[in-house]
């Protein structure tokens, strides 16, 4: 909460508690489509009419968005998007805001105490099913989850596209790649690259249409299945992006071994994850680590020494590390 610098410890504590208010303000603004409605600056009355909102209540939300730096409020009474507020638009991070503020994701955080005391998934405690089981039986929630993942995947994919680590790669397999956002970005910007998307049958079925509409001809294919059990063989690069953090060490090692067995001789494995850096600073990876405690049974973020051990236990070695975008790192494993 940006009330200005807190004058005392109580004020600072209040700012921390205000995180709840800010998250829901962002999620509500995303749901209403505030940013997409602001192609041109508008008054609260104009916005309320366009968004079918109660104007005095909308004004209260807009004031908070101004205070958080997402909107500007001009002397003429009109509201306009800032460079930060643009990320509330469709095609930016709007779907991520919707996901974070949705009831299915919000409620498990009320069971964080349970997770801390037991080490068990707060999500499973609240919903009676593990995250991916829940998504498989709730298509609407699965679509929201996939859209949220897509929202930050695009920025990371664009950073990966420019990496020289791809220069000698001809065929890449995206392991657990969801709707194919990462792979589409790679193939569209690397015209000599071929790609295979691996994920659940219901996920790749939807992704196949995206690829078919992309004009990439025959440079892509989808592979439906459980990536812990089977992977397409013979590719020279296997990408595992934000997958390992969903699982405990045993499952993560098993997946790494499957990729090592499937790759062609001399092939690479790209692991894209956040890395817990030394010092207990406030950063997105430490907050995501708590998110993994809430959402998963055993999933977590890891430090570089923990990744090195993970790779070593899978018979692999971390060769190089490169910063990507939005707190993610590329780890090249051979």
Order of alpha helices (4+ residues) and beta strands (2+ residues): alpha-alpha-alpha-alpha-alpha-beta-beta-alpha-alpha-alpha-alpha-alpha-alpha-beta-alpha-beta-alpha-beta-beta-alpha-beta-beta-alpha-beta-alpha-beta-beta
